Amino acid sequence: MKSELVVDVKPTEISTALLEDGRLMSLQKEARDASYAVGNLYLAKVKKLMPGLNAAFVNVGHSKDAFLHYLDLGSQFNTFAQYVKSVREHTDKVPTSISKIKLLDDIDKHGTVTDVLTQGQELIVQIAKEPISSKGPRLTTEISFTGRFLVLTPFNDKISVSQKIKDHAEKTRLRRLIESIKPKNFGVIIRTSAENKRAAELNSELKVLLKCWDDAIAKIQYSQPPTLVYEEESRAVGEIRDIFSPELESIHVNDAQVFEQIHNYVSLIAPDRSDSVKLYSDDTPIFDHFNITRQIKAAFGRTVSFKSGAYIIIESTEALHVIDVNSGNRSKSSTDQESNALNVNLLAADEIARQLKLRDMGGIIVIDFIDMAQAEHRQALYDHMRQVMSRDRARHNILPLSKFGLMQITRQRVRPALDIVTEETCPSCGGKGVIQPSLLFTDMLKDKIDYLVNSLKVNNFIMYVHPFVDAYLKKGLFSEYWKWRREYGRKFRIQPDQSLAYLQYRVIDKDNNELDLKEEKDTSSSTSKKERRSKNQKESD
């Protein structure tokens, strides 16, 4: 499978798109002046204690106070708080290494926030979740520094190995290796990518992570809260850090400065792969060149359609996300309903797993699959969903189908879900309504022409469209119209018709007869859902 990462740098934001065999699998957007990103460290001050919530609101400089729960303080909070206080009080001395201090007893797991925090207390906190909707950032004092192979956790002596490393001998080797090189009172999580790596590579990264900690501690000596004391790498570099593998063939960047950052990072972690980072300099926008813009328009709408005619509808609220699966123009034969329902559901599961990553949807997701009568089919769908979700790096939990055909998923949410507007302002009503994106409409027109020429064997016809669409199709020397006539022959023509609405069209053959190309809609899908659910409920009663 060929993987590529495309980085689109604009004046206000940086977008990164991961392609697998040309198909968009992941999309990340970050404002260039973004703050309060996950992983950032702040010298902050406790503003208000909330005993009822067993939490505190903390001032980190955001317009909304950040939220710090007692359970996010970490077992060694007392040691951590005492160390921060000592560093702040002795600004004339070099901070003592935590490897030389004695760890205090763990805080009580069932304690209260008033036992360990006071109003006005200064803390070092880390962003665990970015601000979402009306909520401020969520914090933790269990500090961690993430690298490609290792995660460093101060005030913790534990060594953990990724469960995805299955080889017991390799786990033992890595554990012993890290034990021999890590300082006292620092914990280390060994990531999957560390498998089979040499000691020199792991030791080099550990030194880099330790320096990040030392720099942050040195900064709090002379800073006043609230202050940023450590900033995570840009999301583009962070994305590369997490996905970099032999399967990632190339990284395309359209900005010289960001190209230099990424090239330097790749040269550091994999010198032999530095030539995989390429600077894109063509006039065509980079997302257009790699067909990403078209895929975004098709994938981020409320309705996502499949080639088979099936489709899913995605609705999001602040409380949860709801996804409805519909079979569309499915087979009308009653004997095919069960197998067709299974096929559509399996296809939908693949797309839903992709959509969750694409939109970075988190929290509670409820999926309304097409009902299936056979228990083995419901189990097959559940197993398939678990399998396709196994590649999702976000923590998630999937529950089996309920008797109503509903599947519930919880997925880690650390930043707001992507909300990309794919509709365009209607030129007829001036923005009171919305319409399908132009790119998707022209794709549909091409499909109609292909159907006429290759399936119906009709070559000589005129397709009438709105004047705006006609102008769009004929714009430029190598226009869409020019490409279509080259592909399907020059006997057909496209002409403007002022009487048509923006997304209307009509086709007239050589005998001046209008051809009806509207596909018959099968509304039995929703009816079948209701009938089956009613039947299932009666049987259960």
C-alpha positions in Angstrom: 0.0 0.0 0.0 1.5 3.3 -1.1 1.2 6.1 1.6 1.9 9.8 1.0 1.6 12.8 3.3 0.6 16.1 1.7 1.2 19.3 3.6 -0.7 22.4 2.5 0.7 25.6 4.1 -1.5 28.7 3.9 -1.1 32.1 5.6 -3.6 31.2 8.3 -3.4 27.4 8.7 -1.5 24.3 7.9 -3.4 21.2 6.6 -1.9 17.7 6.4 -3.6 14.9 4.4 -2.6 11.3 4.5 -3.3 9.3 1.3 -3.2 5.5 1.0 -3.1 4.5 -2.7 -4.4 8.0 -3.5 -7.4 7.7 -1.1 -7.8 10.3 1.6 -7.5 8.6 5.0 -6.7 11.4 7.4 -6.9 15.2 7.5 -5.6 17.5 10.1 -5.9 21.3 10.2 -4.1 23.6 12.5 -4.1 27.4 12.7 -0.6 28.9 12.3 -1.1 30.9 15.5 -2.6 27.9 17.3 -2.2 27.8 21.1 -3.3 25.4 23.8 -2.3 22.4 21.7 -2.2 18.9 23.3 1.2 18.4 24.9 2.0 22.1 25.7 3.2 22.8 29.2 2.2 25.9 31.2 3.2 27.5 34.4 -0.3 28.1 35.7 -2.2 29.2 38.8 -5.2 27.5 40.6 -8.1 30.0 40.3 -11.0 28.1 41.9 -11.6 24.8 43.8 -14.8 22.9 43.0 -15.2 20.2 45.8 -18.5 19.1 44.2 -16.7 18.2 41.0 -13.5 17.1 42.9 -11.7 19.4 40.5 -10.2 22.8 40.1 -10.3 25.6 37.5 -6.9 26.7 36.5 -5.7 29.9 34.7 -3.5 29.0 31.8 -4.1 32.3 29.9 -7.1 30.9 27.8 -10.3 32.9 27.7 -12.0 30.0 29.5 -10.4 28.6 32.7 -8.9 25.1 32.2 -10.3 22.1 34.0 -8.1 19.9 36.2 -9.7 16.9 37.9 -8.3 15.2 41.0 -7.8 11.9 39.0 -5.6 13.8 36.5 -3.2 15.0 39.2 -1.2 11.7 39.1 -0.1 9.5 42.0 3.2 11.5 42.6 1.5 14.9 42.7 2.8 15.8 46.1 6.4 15.2 45.0 5.8 17.2 41.8 4.2 20.1 43.6 6.9 20.3 46.2 9.6 20.3 43.5 7.9 23.1 41.5 7.6 25.2 44.7 11.3 24.6 45.4 12.4 25.6 41.9 10.2 28.8 42.0 11.7 29.8 45.4 15.3 29.3 44.5 15.7 31.3 41.3 19.4 31.9 42.0 20.3 28.2 41.9 20.4 25.6 39.1 17.4 23.3 39.6 18.2 20.0 41.3 17.7 17.0 39.0 14.7 15.0 40.1 16.9 11.8 39.9 18.5 13.1 43.2 15.3 13.7 45.2 13.3 11.2 47.1 9.7 10.5 45.9 7.0 11.1 48.5 4.1 8.7 49.1 1.4 8.5 46.5 -1.7 10.7 47.0 -4.9 8.9 48.1 -6.8 7.5 45.1 -10.0 8.4 46.8 -9.0 11.7 48.1 -10.4 15.2 47.4 -9.0 18.1 45.5 -9.0 20.3 48.7 -6.6 17.8 50.3 -3.8 18.7 47.8 -4.6 22.0 46.1 -5.1 25.5 47.4 -6.4 28.6 45.6 -3.6 30.6 44.1 -1.2 27.7 44.1 1.3 27.6 41.1 1.5 24.4 39.1 3.1 23.0 35.9 0.2 21.6 33.9 0.0 20.0 30.5 -2.8 20.3 27.9 -4.6 16.9 27.8 -7.5 18.0 25.6 -7.8 21.1 23.5 -10.6 23.7 24.0 -13.8 22.2 22.6 -16.9 24.3 21.9 -17.7 26.3 25.0 -15.3 24.4 27.2 -11.7 25.4 28.1 -8.7 23.1 27.9 -8.5 19.9 30.0 -5.3 19.6 32.0 -3.2 17.0 33.6 -0.1 17.2 35.9 1.1 13.7 34.8 3.6 15.3 32.5 4.9 13.4 29.5 7.2 14.2 26.5 6.5 12.2 23.4 9.1 11.0 20.9 9.0 8.7 18.0 10.2 5.7 20.0 9.7 6.7 23.6 7.5 8.7 26.0 9.2 10.2 29.0 7.2 10.6 32.2 9.0 12.5 35.1 8.3 11.5 38.7 7.6 7.9 37.7 10.1 5.0 37.8 8.0 2.6 35.7 8.9 1.2 32.3 6.0 0.1 30.1 6.1 -1.6 26.7 3.5 -1.2 23.9 1.1 -4.1 23.8 1.4 -4.2 20.1 5.0 -5.6 20.4 4.1 -9.3 20.6 7.7 -10.8 20.7 8.4 -11.6 24.4 12.2 -11.7 23.8 12.1 -8.2 22.2 10.0 -6.8 25.0 12.5 -8.1 27.5 15.4 -6.7 25.5 13.8 -3.2 25.3 12.9 -3.2 29.0 16.4 -4.1 30.1 17.9 -1.6 27.6 15.8 1.3 28.9 16.4 0.3 32.5 20.2 0.6 31.9 20.1 4.1 30.3 17.2 6.0 32.0 17.8 8.3 35.0 16.2 7.6 38.4 12.7 8.9 38.9 11.9 9.1 35.2 9.4 6.6 33.7 9.5 5.5 30.1 6.8 4.2 27.8 8.3 2.2 24.9 6.3 2.8 21.7 5.6 0.2 19.0 8.0 1.9 16.6 10.9 1.1 19.0 10.7 -2.6 18.1 14.1 -3.9 16.8 15.7 -0.4 17.2 19.4 -0.2 18.2 20.4 1.1 21.7 22.1 4.1 20.2 18.8 5.3 18.5 16.8 4.9 21.7 19.5 6.5 23.9 19.7 9.5 21.5 16.0 10.1 21.7 15.9 9.7 25.4 18.5 12.5 25.7 16.4 14.8 23.6 13.3 14.2 25.7 15.3 14.8 28.9 16.5 18.1 27.5 12.9 19.1 26.9 12.2 18.5 30.6 15.3 20.4 31.7 14.5 23.4 29.4 10.9 23.6 30.8 12.1 23.5 34.4 14.7 26.2 33.7 12.1 28.4 32.2 9.7 28.4 35.2 12.4 29.9 37.4 12.0 33.4 35.9 8.5 33.2 34.4 5.2 34.4 35.9 2.0 32.5 35.5 0.3 32.0 33.2 3.2 31.2 30.8 3.9 28.7 28.1 7.0 26.8 29.2 7.1 24.0 26.6 5.5 23.9 23.2 4.8 20.6 21.3 6.1 20.2 17.8 3.8 21.5 15.0 1.0 19.2 14.1 2.6 18.5 10.7 5.8 17.3 12.4 3.8 15.5 15.1 1.8 13.7 12.4 5.0 12.6 10.7 6.4 11.4 14.1 3.4 9.2 14.7 3.0 7.7 11.2 6.6 7.6 9.9 7.2 4.1 8.6 8.7 2.2 5.6 5.2 2.4 4.0 5.3 6.2 4.0 6.9 6.7 0.5 6.9 10.5 0.2 6.0 13.8 2.0 5.0 16.7 -0.2 5.2 20.3 1.2 4.3 23.6 -0.6 6.2 26.0 1.7 9.9 26.4 1.9 10.1 27.1 5.6 7.9 24.2 6.7 9.7 22.0 4.1 12.9 22.8 5.9 11.5 22.0 9.3 10.1 18.6 8.1 13.3 17.8 6.1 15.4 18.5 9.2 13.2 16.3 11.4 13.3 13.4 8.9 17.0 13.8 8.5 17.3 13.5 12.2 15.2 10.4 12.7 16.0 8.6 9.4 18.9 10.2 7.4 18.5 7.7 4.6 14.9 8.8 4.0 15.5 12.6 3.9 15.0 12.6 0.1 11.4 11.4 0.6 10.5 15.0 1.6 9.8 17.0 -1.5 9.1 20.7 -2.0 6.1 21.2 -4.2 6.3 24.3 -6.4 3.7 23.9 -9.2 1.1 26.6 -9.9 -1.8 24.2 -9.3 -2.8 24.2 -5.6 -1.2 21.2 -3.9 -4.5 19.7 -2.7 -6.0 20.0 -6.2 -2.9 18.3 -7.7 -3.3 15.3 -5.5 -7.1 15.2 -5.9 -7.6 15.9 -2.2 -9.9 18.9 -2.6 -12.4 16.8 -4.5 -12.2 14.0 -1.9 -12.8 16.5 0.9 -15.9 17.8 -0.9 -17.2 14.3 -1.2 -16.3 13.0 2.2 -17.2 15.9 4.6 -20.9 16.5 3.6 -23.8 15.4 5.7 -24.4 12.6 3.3 -21.6 10.3 2.1 -22.5 8.1 -0.8 -21.0 4.8 -2.1 -20.7 3.6 -5.7 -23.2 0.8 -4.9 -25.9 3.4 -4.2 -25.8 3.0 -0.5 -25.1 6.0 1.7 -24.6 7.1 5.3 -25.9 10.3 7.0 -23.8 11.9 9.7 -25.3 14.2 12.3 -23.3 15.8 15.1 -24.4 17.5 18.3 -22.4 18.6 21.4 -23.5 15.4 23.2 -22.9 12.7 20.5 -22.5 11.9 16.9 -25.3 9.8 15.1 -24.7 7.9 11.8 -27.5 6.4 9.8 -26.8 3.7 7.3 -29.1 3.4 4.2 -29.0 0.9 1.4 -30.3 3.3 -1.3 -31.1 1.6 -4.6 -30.6 -1.9 -3.2 -32.1 -5.1 -4.5 -35.9 -5.3 -4.2 -36.0 -9.1 -4.0 -37.1 -10.2 -0.5 -34.8 -13.2 -0.7 -31.8 -10.9 -1.0 -32.6 -8.6 1.9 -30.6 -10.3 4.5 -27.4 -10.8 2.4 -27.8 -7.3 1.0 -28.2 -5.8 4.5 -25.0 -7.5 5.5 -23.0 -6.4 2.5 -24.2 -2.7 2.9 -23.4 -2.8 6.6 -19.9 -4.1 6.0 -19.3 -1.5 3.3 -20.6 1.2 5.7 -18.4 0.0 8.5 -15.3 0.5 6.3 -16.4 4.1 5.5 -17.4 4.9 9.1 -14.0 3.9 10.4 -12.5 6.2 7.8 -14.9 9.0 8.6 -14.1 8.9 12.3 -10.4 9.4 11.6 -11.0 11.9 8.8 -13.2 14.2 10.9 -11.5 13.3 14.2 -14.8 12.5 15.7 -14.7 11.8 19.4 -16.9 11.1 22.4 -20.0 9.0 21.9 -20.9 7.7 18.4 -24.2 5.9 17.7 -24.5 4.0 14.4 -27.9 2.9 13.1 -27.1 0.0 10.9 -29.6 -1.8 8.6 -31.3 -4.5 10.7 -30.2 -8.1 10.2 -32.2 -11.1 11.4 -29.4 -13.6 11.7 -27.2 -13.5 14.8 -24.1 -14.7 12.8 -24.4 -11.7 10.5 -24.6 -9.3 13.5 -21.5 -10.9 15.0 -19.7 -10.7 11.6 -20.5 -7.0 11.4 -19.2 -6.4 15.0 -16.0 -8.4 14.3 -15.5 -6.5 11.0 -15.9 -3.1 12.7 -13.4 -4.0 15.4 -10.9 -5.1 12.7 -11.2 -2.0 10.6 -11.0 0.2 13.7 -7.8 -1.6 14.9 -5.7 0.8 12.8 -7.1 3.9 14.6 -4.5 5.4 16.9 -7.2 7.1 19.1 -8.3 5.0 22.0 -11.8 3.6 21.4 -14.3 1.0 22.7 -16.9 -0.7 20.5 -20.1 -2.4 21.8 -21.9 -5.2 20.0 -25.1 -4.4 18.1 -28.2 -4.0 20.2 -31.5 -5.7 19.2 -32.5 -2.5 17.4 -29.4 -2.6 15.2 -27.6 0.2 17.0 -23.8 0.1 17.6 -22.2 2.3 20.2 -18.6 3.5 20.0 -16.7 5.7 22.3 -13.6 7.3 20.8 -10.9 9.5 22.5 -11.5 13.2 21.9 -8.5 15.4 22.4 -9.4 18.2 20.0 -12.5 19.5 18.2 -13.9 17.4 15.4 -13.2 18.8 11.9 -16.2 20.7 10.6 -15.6 21.5 6.9 -18.4 23.3 5.1 -18.9 21.6 1.7 -22.0 23.3 0.5 -21.9 26.4 -1.6 -24.0 29.5 -1.6 -26.9 29.2 -4.1 -26.7 31.9 -6.8 -30.4 31.8 -7.3 -31.5 32.6 -3.7 -28.4 34.5 -2.6 -27.5 32.4 0.3 -30.8 31.6 1.9 -30.3 27.9 1.0 -27.3 25.7 0.2 -26.4 23.5 -2.7 -24.3 20.5 -3.6 -20.6 21.4 -4.3 -19.8 22.2 -7.9 -17.1 19.6 -8.1 -19.5 16.8 -7.2 -22.2 18.1 -9.6 -19.7 18.1 -12.5 -18.6 14.6 -11.5 -22.3 13.5 -11.7 -22.7 15.1 -15.2 -19.7 13.2 -16.4 -21.2 10.0 -15.0 -24.4 10.7 -17.0 -22.4 11.3 -20.2 -20.6 8.0 -19.6 -23.9 6.2 -19.1 -25.3 7.7 -22.3 -22.3 6.9 -24.4 -21.2 3.5 -23.1 -24.3 2.0 -21.7 -27.2 3.4 -23.8 -24.9 3.8 -26.9 -26.3 7.4 -27.4 -23.5 9.5 -28.9 -25.4 12.4 -30.6 -27.1 14.6 -28.0 -27.2 18.0 -26.4 -26.9 18.5 -22.6 -28.4 21.7 -21.4 -27.1 23.2 -18.1 -27.3 26.4 -16.1 -25.2 29.2 -17.7 -22.9 29.3 -14.7 -22.2 25.6 -15.0 -21.7 25.9 -18.7 -19.1 28.7 -18.2 -17.4 26.6 -15.5 -17.1 23.5 -17.8 -15.8 25.5 -20.7 -13.3 27.7 -18.8 -9.7 27.5 -20.1 -8.0 26.0 -23.1 -8.0 22.4 -21.6 -11.5 22.7 -20.0 -13.6 19.9 -18.6 -15.7 20.1 -21.7 -12.7 19.7 -23.9 -11.6 16.7 -21.9 -15.0 15.1 -22.0 -15.3 15.5 -25.8 -11.9 14.0 -26.2 -12.9 11.0 -24.1 -16.5 10.4 -25.3 -16.4 11.8 -28.9 -17.4 15.1 -30.4 -21.0 14.3 -31.4 -22.4 15.6 -28.1 -22.6 19.2 -27.0 -23.2 21.2 -23.8 -25.2 24.4 -24.1 -26.5 26.9 -21.5 -30.2 27.2 -20.7 -31.3 30.2 -18.5 -34.5 28.5 -17.5 -32.7 25.7 -15.6 -31.8 26.0 -11.9 -28.2 25.9 -10.9 -28.0 22.1 -10.4 -30.5 21.1 -13.0 -29.8 19.7 -16.4 -31.7 18.1 -19.4 -30.6 16.0 -22.3 -32.1 16.1 -25.9 -31.2 13.5 -28.4 -30.7 14.0 -32.2 -34.5 13.5 -32.8 -35.3 16.3 -30.3 -36.6 13.9 -27.7 -35.8 14.5 -24.0 -34.0 11.6 -22.3 -35.0 10.9 -18.7 -31.9 9.9 -16.8 -33.3 10.3 -13.3 -32.7 7.1 -11.3 -35.6 5.5 -9.7 -35.4 5.9 -5.9 -36.0 2.9 -3.7 -37.6 4.1 -0.5 -38.1 0.6 0.8 -34.9 0.8 2.8 -36.3 3.0 5.6 -39.6 1.1 5.4 -37.8 -2.2 5.8 -35.9 -0.8 8.8 -39.2 0.1 10.6 -40.9 -3.2 9.7 -38.0 -5.3 10.9 -37.7 -3.3 14.1 -41.4 -3.7 14.8 -41.1 -7.4 14.1 -38.1 -7.8 16.3 -39.8 -5.9 19.2 -42.9 -8.0 18.9 -40.8 -11.2 19.0 -38.9 -9.9 22.1 -42.1 -9.0 23.8 
